[in-house]
Amino acid sequence: MKTKGREDMSTRIKHEYPKKTLFISWSGIYSKRIAERLKTSLEKIFSNKLTCFVSTKDIASGEDWYDKIKNELAKSSLGILCITKENIKAPWLYFEAGALVGNNLNVIPLLINCDQISLNDTPISANQSIQFYNPEQFKKMLNDIREKLNLLPDTDREILDEIYKTQYNNLKDDLKPQLDKLKSQRYFSERYIYPQDVNTMTMDTIYISAPMSTITSEEYVDQQRFLKRLSDSLQKNEICKTIYCPAIETTVEEWDGITTAVKKNYTKLRQVQHLIVIYPRSMPTSSLVEIGYGIALCKNIIIFYKDKLPFMLNGAAEDIPHLHTRRYRTYQDIIRAINTDRSLFEARKDE
């Protein structure tokens, strides 16, 4: 009888105090190893009161990646982005950052072998970042996690500090081969528009996303002419009532991803019904953030790609009812598809 009583009490405790979930995002070989080791350290620090999700599958080889990521995001209370010099231009990082923000999660950028200056105009520049090599900042991150998720509330601060110090030193020692490799790499930057909160959606509206800072001036002018034609065609054929396209309204000389005006783009994106994305070739464009943001918000998304899709979107249209992908050779192909295939503006029946 006593044994049964103890089992019942254990069951009740597990039910009343479920583990908290933290989502760790990574991109690249070194970032992957850091994310995996960070998961182990965090779960040790917080004495199995915390579960960290790290996707260790190559997205291209996972058939159910979207459902898995979506489910984990829904369960998570906090997100960490493992940012390294190898992934500052990585499309997947921008995509997942958009999905995290779209799910209203607080995100902590953890910087490894890169500094805040290198992150100017990138998807993680708007968030307060943590420098991995600064022990005090790393301890602050751990305390923020503890307070945000209400973990170990009764543990003495001196004991916590000793646990933090031990795990931090172990983490650095274990990651030394990866950290040494990263020290020799250069870093890049990428334009970014941070999203703002909006709670309404307007029907028959379209947001057109296209590369801006990552294409040449000549490409920008040519693309702008096409986007004006596309916008005219959408309205002429009564496909939508309102169109919002930053790449039409902004010249290449005026483009600045950190201005207040441009930041309003994400307010528009949250309000529209449809998102059309022009993706001419593989590049770390903020359009990828917009795709991730749009998927998280269940926007109807149409991606026109010329070369190839980002690897994490290969086959995604088969699993996501509100995502359509179409390959194009010329701009005219896009206009023709828009005018003749109205199914692009509908979610599939298997939604």
C-alpha positions, 0 to 999 in steps of 0.5 A, spaced: 500 500 500 505 504 501 509 503 495 502 504 491 501 511 495 508 513 493 507 512 485 500 515 486 504 521 489 509 521 483 504 521 478 501 527 481 507 531 481 509 530 474 502 532 472 502 538 476 509 540 474 510 538 467 517 540 464 518 546 460 520 546 453 525 550 450 527 551 442 534 551 440 535 553 433 541 552 429 544 552 422 550 549 420 555 543 422 558 547 428 552 551 430 549 544 430 554 541 435 553 547 439 546 546 439 546 539 441 551 540 447 547 546 449 541 542 450 545 537 454 548 543 459 541 546 460 538 540 461 543 538 467 543 545 470 535 545 471 535 538 473 531 535 468 525 540 469 527 543 462 526 539 455 530 542 450 528 541 443 534 541 437 532 538 430 538 534 429 536 532 422 538 535 415 531 538 413 532 535 406 532 528 409 526 529 413 519 528 410 515 530 416 519 536 418 514 541 418 509 538 423 515 536 427 517 543 428 510 546 428 508 542 434 515 543 438 514 551 437 507 550 439 509 547 446 515 551 447 516 557 452 522 560 449 527 560 443 535 560 443 538 562 436 545 559 436 549 564 431 556 563 428 560 566 423 558 560 419 550 561 419 549 569 419 547 568 411 544 561 412 537 561 409 534 556 414 536 561 420 532 566 417 526 562 416 526 559 423 527 566 426 521 568 422 517 562 425 519 563 432 517 570 432 510 568 428 509 564 434 510 569 439 516 566 443 521 570 446 528 569 442 535 569 445 540 570 440 547 566 443 553 569 439 559 564 438 565 567 435 561 573 432 559 580 435 553 585 435 556 589 430 556 583 425 549 582 426 547 589 424 540 589 420 540 581 421 534 577 423 537 577 430 539 584 431 533 587 434 533 582 440 538 583 446 544 578 444 548 574 449 556 573 448 558 566 449 565 568 451 562 572 456 561 568 462 557 574 466 553 574 460 552 567 459 550 566 466 545 572 465 542 568 460 541 562 464 538 566 470 533 569 464 531 562 462 530 560 470 526 566 471 522 566 465 520 559 465 520 559 473 525 553 474 529 552 481 525 557 484 528 555 491 535 554 489 540 558 493 544 563 488 551 561 490 549 554 489 546 556 482 552 560 480 557 554 482 552 550 477 553 555 472 560 556 472 561 548 472 557 547 466 559 553 462 567 551 463 565 544 461 561 546 455 567 551 452 572 545 453 567 540 450 566 545 444 573 547 443 574 544 436 568 547 433 570 554 437 577 554 434 574 552 427 569 558 427 575 563 430 578 563 423 571 564 419 569 571 416 562 573 417 557 577 413 550 581 414 543 581 412 538 586 411 532 584 416 525 587 418 522 586 425 515 584 425 510 588 429 504 585 432 497 585 429 491 581 430 487 582 424 487 580 417 484 583 411 481 579 405 483 580 398 489 583 400 496 581 397 503 582 400 509 581 394 516 579 397 522 580 393 529 581 394 532 588 395 539 588 399 541 582 396 541 583 388 545 588 384 542 595 382 541 593 375 537 587 377 533 591 382 531 596 377 529 590 372 525 587 378 521 593 380 519 594 373 516 587 373 513 588 380 509 594 377 506 589 371 505 584 376 501 588 381 497 591 375 495 584 372 493 582 379 488 588 380 486 588 373 484 581 373 480 582 380 484 577 384 485 582 389 483 589 392 489 591 395 497 590 394 503 591 398 510 591 395 516 594 399 520 593 393 516 597 388 515 603 393 522 603 395 528 605 390 535 601 391 538 608 393 533 609 399 533 601 401 534 601 409 532 595 413 532 598 419 528 605 418 521 605 422 518 606 415 520 599 413 519 596 419 512 597 418 512 592 413 511 586 418 505 589 420 502 589 413 504 582 412 501 580 418 494 583 416 494 580 409 491 574 406 496 572 401 503 572 400 507 572 394 514 571 394 519 572 388 526 567 389 530 568 383 536 564 386 539 562 393 541 568 397 540 570 404 534 574 403 529 577 408 524 574 404 526 567 407 524 570 414 517 573 411 516 565 408 517 563 415 513 568 418 507 567 413 507 559 415 507 560 422 501 565 421 498 560 416 498 565 410 496 563 403 503 563 400 505 562 393 513 562 392 516 563 385 523 560 384 527 560 378 533 556 380 531 552 386 528 552 392 531 553 399 533 546 401 528 546 407 522 548 403 523 542 398 517 538 398 514 543 403 508 544 399 506 537 399 505 537 406 503 545 408 496 546 405 497 553 405 503 553 401 504 553 393 511 553 389 512 554 382 518 554 378 519 560 373 524 561 367 522 568 365 517 574 369 512 573 364 511 565 366 509 568 373 504 573 370 501 567 366 501 563 372 497 568 376 492 570 371 490 562 369 491 558 376 486 561 381 488 555 385 494 558 387 489 563 392 486 557 395 488 552 400 488 545 398 482 541 400 486 536 404 487 542 409 
